[in-house]
Amino acid sequence: MSRRFMMHCGAVVCGIGAGLSAAGASAAPSPFTPFTPLTRQAAAPRHDAGVLRSHVEVHGGGNDVALVPGTEQNVTIHGVCRSSDPEHGSCVGETTYSFDLRRIVVLDVRSEGAACVVSRPLRGQIICTLDLRPNQRHTLDATLKIDPDARDETAVSISAVGNYTVNPDELTMTLDPKATLRVTQSPNPTLVQNGVRTPLLKSRVLLRNDGPSAVHDVELIEQFSAQPTLEIALDPAHRDVCRGGDYGFIICTFGRLAPKEVRSYRFSASLPSQVPTSASTAIIKLSAELGAGEPKRFDLLHIGREYYGLLDVPDEILRDRPFTAKVEFSNGTPSTASNDVVPLQWSFDGGDDLELVDYSADSKLMSCQRGAGAANQLNCQIADITSIASSGDATLTLRARRSGLIPTRLSWSTALWGHDTSVYTLQVDEPPSR
């Protein structure tokens, strides 16, 4: 989003000396030749002929509101003609503003009191044609695109060709990078089954730079508080940037994150010891040049003999491309007596950004319908899940309407084992360009 600011700078004096010509001065002709040079005394200007000086004062600002790398912002620059002869002076010529193309690209310029254009093809200069009388002003309003990696300061060089000069010949603008790093763990809570060394489902940690500036030197550390200690298995596909796991923690060195870039890793957790149903936490700490924020906490639920639901989604999801997700329920509870009827109800909510294109239930005994007034919500129920033939599973066909991180929910409840909700964060990428 563009925002205007006034560049704050010292006075700019553009003065060019224009001495009066002595060609019109008369001298006594030489008796030898009509081309005899004038004497030094005759060539000197008359006492009442002053030296005409013109300059343009340039005023702007980069101290009050700095440029934010990764954004498009407006810069306003003012110029006023000054002359030693207010009656006959002028400022006629061209002023050129040259930007550092490694950091700044000029997208557009608007002007009053002068004809200003953006130079082509590099778009690193603004050229203004001036024809001003003394005390007349001109203004240019430039839209700049700032490189997301720009830091510290950037300078604008100013030069003039004409009957005036500029001063200062350089404007300095401060660069103030801004970014927010957002981390999610999906699903949350992560389900860990007691006393079973086989994980139920891999967890995915996603780190996104919400921008607008790029962020450098990004490192992530995830630690687990579970007692007894969880067995953590890091997905081998991410060992190029992450290390750790086993009974310890996970460290990932991501380096640079561009604006809107998402980095991720997967791990699985298992609890080898049988303990009562309980919970623990995963704490993720970020360190970076900027945007790290406070440590983030995520839940791990150690389930014993429970009934639980999982949402299985593909690793790659592209915007506007349909994909399938599987809703699966597992019964970790021993079989009950035949007269114990346990109904199941569950709902999936894709929100505004995840379209529910289609669905199909695995069991003919389960009925499903879309939510009233919520086309991307699916509500399903089955009268009894204790039967081997009964299942609460379903296959969903989904389509993401935007790229980025999209949260979705799976909630379920039973009359016997209570209810629960898991939040899944899906990473959606842009489709490849043709």
Summary of the structure (lengths in Angstrom):
residues: 434
radius of gyration: 35.9
end to end distance: 28.7
largest distance: 141.1
contacts: 1377
relative contact order: 0.11
helix: 2%
strand: 54%
